[in-house]
Amino acid sequence: MRALGIEIEKRNAQKLHNLLVGKRLLNGKLKPLHANEKVIFALLREPNAHEKLQIVKLNAKISKKDFEQNIQKPRSLREALSAKLTKSELQHLISSFDVLGDVAVIEIPEGLEKRGRLIGKTLIELNPGLKSVYRIAGAHSGEYRTQKVELIAGKAQKTAHYREHGCIFEIDFADVFFSPRLSTERKRIAGLVKPKEAVAVFFSGVGPFAVVIAKKQPLAEKIYAVELNPLAHRQALDNIALNHAENEVEAIEGDVNKIAPKLLKGKCDRIVMPMPKTSEHFLDSAFIALKKEGGIVHYYHFGPTENPYAASIAIIKQIAQKYGKKIKILQKRIVRPFSASTVQTVLDFKVY
């Protein structure tokens, strides 16, 4: 496309670019030209007399050139699909998704199922690092809280390789529960663990909390990772080995409420409880596993958007009274929204 352009030596190109942007002269729809240590920017209009003086000071020259269109990559999934979905479909689109290495897992709402393949292919086009896109085909269910997924684009694969905070995890994402959205929490908790502390991670899954803690605090006395799902437990063992954390982390297969009284009673300085659904049924085990002098518990739970902590604090106080202990709330925060009326929260509390 023929357009008015402005030519300058590369060493002064950034100064000219800033000037053109500031004066609203730069035509961002056309690609700059590069040749012979020169850069040529396309202009939206003829500069006025004052602007020409500033341009001359930079030793730049104005002339007409042939430019190529600068094709802008869509900035989001919604933008990329804006011309491919109807207005009603766009309103229902859930554009957030989880990424596990080269696998994306996305929710396709009711009414958009037939558009799943299009959504998946578009997601891969937007993110060249992705090789597979799966849709969530059912809610978390069953004893192990697993979630059915279905391939909608890319290659079929069962295992994802996920990196986080200097650790690597192999995850059979269709058969175990794993949330990359707790990455910030894993880093936060790991940063709180002190040398020589014994830590128990309840519902430890494939081992992300335990392994990240071991990575960030290698001087911890011991990290116990307790998991009921036998497949998740086996993957935890693999991930512990993969991250060379065998000396720091001990993976234990079984029900928390059976393991705590038998193997963890009075051993722990800190308990992490990252399963927000039904976690109140395992508070007894947390108090049992803590050392006689007490310790710290990180308790995750779902609560209403309005006043999300009240019910959790009430039940924690009730259990503390049962064991003749007192509690002090150290921190309370919303981890993430879960639905329009529900949030996931975490309460850090001290038992003494």
Secondary structure, DSSP 8 states (H G I E B T S, - for coil): -EEEEEEEEGGGHHHHHHHHHHTT-B-TTB--EEETTEEEEEBSS---HHHHHHHHHTT-EEEEEE--B-----SSHHHHHTTTS-HHHHHH----EEEETTEEEE---TT-GGGHHHHHHHHHHH-TT--EEEEE-S-SBTTTTB--EEEEEE---SEEEEEETTEEEEEETTTS---GGGHHHHHHHHHH--TT-EEEEES-TTSHHHHHHHHH-TT-SEEEEEES-HHHHHHHHHHHHHTT-TTTEEEEES-HHHHIIIIITT-BSEEEE---TTGGGGHHHHHHHBBTTBEEEEEEEEEESSS-SHHHHHHHHHHHHHTT--EEEEEEEEEEE-SSSEEEEEEEEEE-
